[in-house]
Amino acid sequence: MITLAALFIGILAALLAGAASGVLVGKSALGAELSAYMGGLYGLIAGTVAVVVTAAVFVLF
């Protein structure tokens, strides 16, 4: 149960952090809304892999 909660919270944090960093980096070039969408997408993709691998390591060891 704790592992599933950690997966959910980690993936949500990756999505939000990606959106926030996308706005910080690309706001002036692309606009705040588009850069938030793009940052959220790439944050979700990269963050999900990192969260799943970390959770798997914690479960195995």
C-alpha positions as CSV (number, residue, x, y, z in Angstrom):
1,M,0.0,0.0,0.0
2,I,2.8,2.4,0.9
3,T,4.6,1.5,-2.4
4,L,1.5,2.4,-4.4
5,A,1.1,5.7,-2.6
6,A,4.8,6.5,-3.2
7,L,4.4,5.7,-6.9
8,F,1.3,8.0,-7.2
9,I,2.8,10.9,-5.2
10,G,6.2,10.6,-7.1
11,I,4.5,10.6,-10.5
12,L,2.3,13.6,-9.5
13,A,5.4,15.5,-8.2
14,A,7.2,14.8,-11.4
15,L,4.3,16.2,-13.4
16,L,4.0,19.3,-11.3
17,A,7.8,19.9,-11.2
18,G,8.0,19.5,-15.0
19,A,5.2,22.0,-15.6
20,A,6.8,24.5,-13.2
21,S,10.3,24.2,-14.7
22,G,8.8,24.4,-18.2
23,V,7.1,27.7,-17.3
24,L,10.4,29.0,-15.8
25,V,12.4,28.1,-18.8
26,G,10.1,28.6,-21.8
27,K,7.6,31.3,-20.8
28,S,9.2,34.0,-22.8
29,A,9.7,31.9,-25.9
30,L,6.6,29.8,-26.1
31,G,4.1,31.3,-23.7
32,A,3.3,30.1,-20.2
33,E,0.5,27.7,-21.1
34,L,2.3,25.8,-23.9
35,S,5.6,25.6,-21.9
36,A,3.7,24.3,-18.9
37,Y,2.1,21.6,-21.1
38,M,5.4,20.6,-22.6
39,G,7.2,20.6,-19.3
40,G,4.5,18.6,-17.7
41,L,4.7,16.0,-20.5
42,Y,8.4,15.6,-20.4
43,G,8.5,15.7,-16.6
44,L,5.9,13.0,-16.5
45,I,7.8,10.8,-19.0
46,A,11.2,11.2,-17.3
47,G,9.8,11.3,-13.7
48,T,7.7,8.2,-14.1
49,V,10.7,6.1,-15.2
50,A,12.7,7.4,-12.3
51,V,9.9,6.8,-9.7
52,V,9.2,3.3,-11.0
53,V,12.8,2.3,-10.9
54,T,13.4,3.7,-7.5
55,A,10.3,2.0,-6.1
56,A,11.4,-1.3,-7.6
57,V,14.8,-0.9,-6.0
58,F,13.2,-0.2,-2.6
59,V,10.8,-3.2,-2.9
60,L,13.6,-5.6,-3.9
61,F,16.1,-4.5,-1.2
